[in-house]
């Protein structure tokens, strides 16, 4: 069975086979990926996958309303937790992003409605022969990054945004020889 070459260990294979580039429309899950992609900046995705369960525990299962209320004491507790990436700026960004996330929900009705408009509401079906053909950013991720920053989000540069777009299925970047390419391509659009 052929897989995308980056899926090489148990955690990454499980993530690749079940989640990667599968369209996500649940706001809680979208917030989770936004925070995890920001935490991943400068690190490997494997590092984040290993810490994902702990992130869910200490970030109140990524309920944005709870995270938005984190105070200095809670931030100090997070900075002391070896089960997550202990970077002051990334943790502060998670709290700020929760506040911005809630504001976007209020303005657009849901984060899902807001985020998917950057690609016209339907996943982009790319035709990549190898990982080398996958760009680190696109015109759409540039636009998303710029707009997120305008709405007060942090750690949302274009490369992070493109990784987020892949994670939540806005783009199908499975290589064409991967068994998941056609499976994801065949997923029914949301109604």
Secondary structure by P-SEA (a helix, b strand, c coil): cccccccccaaaaaaaacccccccccaaaaaaaaaaaaaaccccaaaaaaaaaaaaaaacccaaaaaaaccaaaaaaaaacccccccaaaaaaaaaaaaaaaaaaaacccaaaaaaccccccccccccccccccccccaaaaaaaaaaaaaccccccaaaaaaaaaaacccccccccccaaaaaaaccccc
